[in-house]
Amino acid sequence: MTTTRTANLLFVSSSLFNGQSKSREIAGEFIAGWTRDHPGGRVVERALAPSNIPHLSGATLAALGKAPDLRTQDEQAAVAFADSLIAEAEAADTIVIAAPMYNFTIPTTLKSWIDHIARAGRTFRYTAQGPEGLLKNKKVVVVVSRGGFYTGNAPAAAMDHQAPYLRTILGFLGLTDVSFIEVEGQAIGPDVAAKGLDAARAAAALLAGLPPQGLPLAA
Ligand SMILES: Cc1cc2nc3c(=O)[nH]c(=O)nc-3n(C[C@H](O)[C@H](O)[C@H](O)COP(=O)(O)O)c2cc1C
């Protein structure tokens, strides 16, 4: 008997403005295409509002180093939370990350998610040949949204500590099949913002294998 595994997508969102979030909107475009391609597929959202994720604390790190039966109730809860974030990432075939640029880098909530899931011996390990990422064989789509412009020859390109950082840490964890969608120019003015959003929408549709702007695919 053959069993078919349900396709599993983890959506990690991190904007402070969920309703109006551009990164969330464009991630949604990709996820809509993925859902069409994976009937019965499961989408799990991990929404990283500041109230939903603490900073990784010394207490949690100490708890992780203790034998499970020696942990206090608070320590058990902290470890269970970190374990659940890792389990979500491990279970996913596709991970979609919506990441606004805040002060030239990612939101602190997203950094905290990374701090919780980067665990030696579980999501990466050190070998004689160097570090090895253990979150393998997954596709990652990262939607980065910015007020300005940082791609190509943009004068501010060197100030982008968002996309290069995400590529580095995801690669460190074994996530090397990563596609970026940029939503740029969102703070420049309505026309520029709309153009940036349209370009990102088209990029998301292309990545999801959908016709851009709802046009029918050519026969
Ligand atoms: C706290 C904060 C810091 C920001 N810092 C930057 C920045 O350094 N560079 C930039 O281009 N835009 C910056 N922006 C603008 C956002 O990146 C832009 O509005 C983006 O669309 C936010 O993503 P979202 O719509 O998914 O929330 C900042 C916005 C906020 C709220």
The ligand as an SDF file (V2000), in Angstrom:
LIG
                    3D

 31 33  0  0  0  0  0  0  0  0999 V2000
    9.5590   50.4970   12.3220 C   0  0  0  0  0  0  0  0  0  0  0  0
    9.7260   50.6090   10.8240 C   0  0  0  0  0  0  0  0  0  0  0  0
   11.0000   50.7160   10.3070 C   0  0  0  0  0  0  0  0  0  0  0  0
   11.1890   50.8120    8.9250 C   0  0  0  0  0  0  0  0  0  0  0  0
   12.4500   50.8740    8.4270 N   0  0  0  0  0  0  0  0  0  0  0  0
   12.6310   50.9160    7.0850 C   0  0  0  0  0  0  0  0  0  0  0  0
   13.9380   50.9370    6.5330 C   0  0  0  0  0  0  0  0  0  0  0  0
   14.9550   50.8730    7.2330 O   0  0  0  0  0  0  0  0  0  0  0  0
   14.0640   51.0030    5.1980 N   0  0  0  0  0  0  0  0  0  0  0  0
   12.9760   51.0350    4.3620 C   0  0  0  0  0  0  0  0  0  0  0  0
   13.1460   51.0630    3.1430 O   0  0  0  0  0  0  0  0  0  0  0  0
   11.7200   51.0020    4.8540 N   0  0  0  0  0  0  0  0  0  0  0  0
   11.5230   50.9380    6.1840 C   0  0  0  0  0  0  0  0  0  0  0  0
   10.2530   50.8920    6.6940 N   0  0  0  0  0  0  0  0  0  0  0  0
    9.1080   50.8200    5.7500 C   0  0  0  0  0  0  0  0  0  0  0  0
    8.6320   49.3740    5.5690 C   0  0  0  0  0  0  0  0  0  0  0  0
    9.6870   48.5130    5.2200 O   0  0  0  0  0  0  0  0  0  0  0  0
    7.5590   49.2910    4.4980 C   0  0  0  0  0  0  0  0  0  0  0  0
    6.4560   50.0720    4.9060 O   0  0  0  0  0  0  0  0  0  0  0  0
    7.0950   47.8790    4.2300 C   0  0  0  0  0  0  0  0  0  0  0  0
    6.0640   47.9030    3.2700 O   0  0  0  0  0  0  0  0  0  0  0  0
    6.6050   47.1950    5.4950 C   0  0  0  0  0  0  0  0  0  0  0  0
    6.1650   45.8680    5.2190 O   0  0  0  0  0  0  0  0  0  0  0  0
    4.6460   45.4650    5.5080 P   0  0  0  0  0  0  0  0  0  0  0  0
    3.7830   46.3190    4.5860 O   0  0  0  0  0  0  0  0  0  0  0  0
    4.5630   44.0070    5.1720 O   0  0  0  0  0  0  0  0  0  0  0  0
    4.3510   45.7530    6.9430 O   0  0  0  0  0  0  0  0  0  0  0  0
   10.0480   50.8210    8.0600 C   0  0  0  0  0  0  0  0  0  0  0  0
    8.7600   50.7270    8.6170 C   0  0  0  0  0  0  0  0  0  0  0  0
    8.5990   50.6230    9.9730 C   0  0  0  0  0  0  0  0  0  0  0  0
    7.2030   50.5080   10.5450 C   0  0  0  0  0  0  0  0  0  0  0  0
  1  2  1  0
  2  3  1  0
  2 30  2  0
  3  4  2  0
  4  5  1  0
  4 28  1  0
  5  6  2  0
  6  7  1  0
  6 13  1  0
  7  8  2  0
  7  9  1  0
  9 10  1  0
 10 11  2  0
 10 12  1  0
 12 13  2  0
 13 14  1  0
 14 15  1  0
 14 28  1  0
 15 16  1  0
 16 17  1  0
 16 18  1  0
 18 19  1  0
 18 20  1  0
 20 21  1  0
 20 22  1  0
 22 23  1  0
 23 24  1  0
 24 25  2  0
 24 26  1  0
 24 27  1  0
 28 29  2  0
 29 30  1  0
 30 31  1  0
M  END
$$$$
